[in-house]
Amino acid sequence: MSFIPAGSFTMGDSLDGESDAIPTSVYVSAFYMDVNLASYSQWQSVYGWATSQGYGFDHAGYGNAANHPVQTVDWYDTVKWCNARSQETGLTPVYYTDAGLTQVYKTDHTNVVYANWAASGYRLPTEAEWEKAARGGLAGQRFSWGNTISESQANYYGNTATNYDLGPNGYNAAFTNGAPPHTSPVGYFAPNGYGLYDMAGNVSEWCWDWYGTPYCQPTTTNPTGPASGSYRVLRGGFWFTFAGSARCADRYYNYPSVASFVFGFRCVRGL
């Protein structure tokens, strides 16, 4: 995992007219984030342990290869997997099915999941944590490395009609030697300033937050998003969307019960 320092940053941007990403100063405490997306081999290892310990998942997950990101997992799968990873490694789980934080979330899916933010275990990043980490210490840029993008920097669908996309057009040719999904190995491209890989493209990453506007409700200090909602947030873009979706500020969302071959995740831990 990589250490992401505490501090304030500007969440969102005004570069491309995103109506749901109005620039807002947000403070985020320090945390650790996995340098890579959860790979298929990593997913399988924890999944195998979890299913022998009473965990039940909606989906078994899929990956093009052991070192490609796991995908076809829904939000519920990912939070249960975080709990299992925590318990397997002797850490306190973060997610529970009761407000008293006594019943570890292991089975089924429910819109009411309680988080123990003080727990030592693995969890999904909040939307604010994800964007702070994605920016890699830079400010005011579209991407972790600057304002333009090319297929030598990320796995996305090129479209050079966009003034900041240097292309080439179409799927990233390095990963189209088989049937979709055209994911890339985790860690294939250069990392950002915090040492994190694939914060743009490859697969979108589930976050903790319900989707809402403004996105920093109810606070701009360690925001955790709305108290309830219909959709959970995903960030980072994916292998068959245009470069705009790979921007640090771009927001995507879907029902938490949807598992797609463009949805993956990575874990964080608090200090």
Buried (B, 14 or more C-beta within 10 A) or exposed (E): BBEBEEEEBBBBBEBBEBEBBBBBEBBBBEBBBBBBBBBBBBBBEBBEBBEEEEBEBBBBBBBBEEBBBBBBBBBBBBBBBBBBBBBBEEBBBBBBBEEEBEEBBBBEBEEEBBBBEEBBBBBBBBBBBBBBBBBBBBEEBBBBBEEBBBBEBBBBBBBEEBEBBBBBEEBBEEBEEEEEBBBBBBBBBEBBEBBBBBBBBBBBBBBBBBBBEBBBBEEBEBBBBBEEBEBBBBBBBBBBBBBBBBBBBBBBBBEBEEBBBBBBBBBBBBE
